[in-house]
Amino acid sequence: MKESYDCIVLGGGPSGSTAATLTAEAGFSTLLVERDKFPRFHIGESLIPETYWTLRRLGMLERLRESAFPKKYSVQFVSGEGKTSVPFYFNQHDPRECSQTWQVWRGEFDQMLFENAAAKGAECHQETRVMEVLFEQDRAVGVKLQGSDGKIRSVFAKVIVDGTGQQSIIGTRLGVRKIHPRLKKMAVWTYFKNAARLPGIDGGATLVLRTQNRNGWFWYIPLHSDITSVGVVGDVEYMTQGRGKPEEVFAEEVALCPALQERIAGAEQVDGIRVAREFSYTSERPAGDGWVLVGDAFTFIDPLYSSGVFLALTSGERAADCVIEGLKKGDTSAAQLGKWAPDFEQGVARIRKLVEAYYSNCFNFGEFLKAFPSHRGGITDVLIGRVFHDKAGDVFRDMDPWLPEALRG
Ligand SMILES: Cc1cc2nc3c(=O)[nH]c(=O)nc-3n(C[C@H](O)[C@H](O)[C@H](O)COP(=O)(O)OP(=O)(O)OC[C@H]3O[C@@H](n4cnc5c(N)ncnc54)[C@H](O)[C@@H]3O)c2cc1C
């Protein structure tokens, strides 16, 4: 490891590896450090179609096409009454290659991205923990790292990109995180072998199944090797108050979801129960002098529409472009490094609004689409992540009157 770089990227998840790959590829000396050793476990297995563009720029499509990851062509919703929606087939909306995506084991997927960053010229270190970000006044100037040998060293750079996920080292230190008051959720999940799969292209679909009391919903994500990821999400209060251990909560929620029971009836649970608190949040500032936040380190939305990896890749790419431009012209100010964020946040707000529409008990997607069939395309746009164009918010003009007051506008 050298003493200084143009750019140091913290965290080898999708956001960090993307930012490191592109900055290195542009010819700037780039260090990427990851605390864990790959392949490490991570939740967030279902991709959405708009990941295609960043994955293409990273040069990852070939590897994904050759992988064992199941292909995902659609998402389907099952109501609390057990009624299954018509699948949202992404290629009916846009019949191009980019409409098919994948269901991934994150350990393998993230390792591929990390190795790709190394292949494109970034210096990549696993088992290297960021202990502290070093500041001179308000400017980030370097990091203190602990390597697998236990030694602590300081390394300096013109720009620090924070992709440390929910830990958000810089965001936490500066206290810039704002928790979304209405989306304080918790997830409890596990993995099943040989759970039911539909034939053909429907076999790779993500299912979102609501529980009978409408207080929770299950994700059902088919992975390779006949494993299915199954998890339930609900308000943190609902999931914890007066409830037993997570194992009991999971079993009680399964009992409230006959459509899920049918699918896992002949399956074997092959992992323990896992739990994550998943409060949606954003950061008051995306960047400062010499630093920028990407991915979950910047913002996190409820996983209902599987948007997390897409937002990590997109923010990693957009931030990298601002870092590259800034390094070229010798401007690594907050304004330069955070230039990408306002447009990005507008797209995030559209996904968050559709998340909140789903949770609002007075709104029903089926009825809305019966009244406004022409909005199917607009909703599919949000579901695939196509949220950064001018017309992406048009669907909400007609949806607003159907939503509770707090969500309108
Ligand atoms: C319950 C749940 C379900 C989800 N389901 C989906 C889904 O189906 N689809 C989807 O797209 N998204 C999903 N997400 C969201 C998704 O997991 C995240 O949005 C995504 O992983 C963010 O990528 P990232 O690169 O920003 O952060 P991460 O993937 O979290 O990567 C951050 C990396 O930083 C490393 N790190 C942390 N601290 C340090 C340190 N001090 N030093 C060095 N390295 C460090 C970590 O080890 C990690 O590898 C889900 C999230 C939750 C909670």
The ligand as a Gaussian input file, in Angstrom:
#p B3LYP/6-31G(d) Opt

LIG

0 1
 C      -33.633000      -6.900000       4.721000
 C      -33.045000      -6.280000       3.493000
 C      -33.376000      -6.806000       2.243000
 C      -32.830000      -6.227000       1.099000
 N      -33.170000      -6.733000      -0.128000
 C      -32.678000      -6.156000      -1.256000
 C      -32.964000      -6.707000      -2.535000
 O      -33.671000      -7.716000      -2.704000
 N      -32.424000      -6.095000      -3.620000
 C      -31.610000      -5.000000      -3.503000
 O      -31.154000      -4.465000      -4.526000
 N      -31.301000      -4.488000      -2.295000
 C      -31.807000      -5.039000      -1.176000
 N      -31.451000      -4.537000       0.037000
 C      -30.573000      -3.363000       0.091000
 C      -29.119000      -3.732000      -0.214000
 O      -28.698000      -4.713000       0.715000
 C      -28.235000      -2.480000      -0.077000
 O      -28.895000      -1.353000      -0.583000
 C      -26.905000      -2.641000      -0.819000
 O      -26.169000      -3.722000      -0.303000
 C      -26.068000      -1.346000      -0.689000
 O      -24.800000      -1.515000      -1.263000
 P      -23.563000      -0.662000      -0.687000
 O      -22.422000      -0.977000      -1.557000
 O      -23.951000       0.754000      -0.541000
 O      -23.340000      -1.202000       0.788000
 P      -22.985000      -2.675000       1.278000
 O      -23.428000      -3.659000       0.264000
 O      -23.515000      -2.786000       2.649000
 O      -21.406000      -2.680000       1.306000
 C      -20.695000      -1.978000       2.264000
 C      -19.360000      -2.678000       2.478000
 O      -18.580000      -1.871000       3.352000
 C      -17.866000      -2.730000       4.212000
 N      -17.502000      -1.974000       5.407000
 C      -18.308000      -1.514000       6.377000
 N      -17.597000      -0.889000       7.330000
 C      -16.313000      -0.948000       6.942000
 C      -15.096000      -0.498000       7.521000
 N      -15.073000       0.117000       8.695000
 N      -13.949000      -0.725000       6.864000
 C      -13.945000      -1.376000       5.646000
 N      -15.059000      -1.842000       5.087000
 C      -16.237000      -1.625000       5.716000
 C      -18.846000      -3.860000       4.497000
 O      -18.186000      -5.025000       4.954000
 C      -19.509000      -4.034000       3.140000
 O      -18.875000      -5.020000       2.350000
 C      -31.961000      -5.107000       1.196000
 C      -31.622000      -4.613000       2.455000
 C      -32.155000      -5.181000       3.595000
 C      -31.770000      -4.623000       4.937000

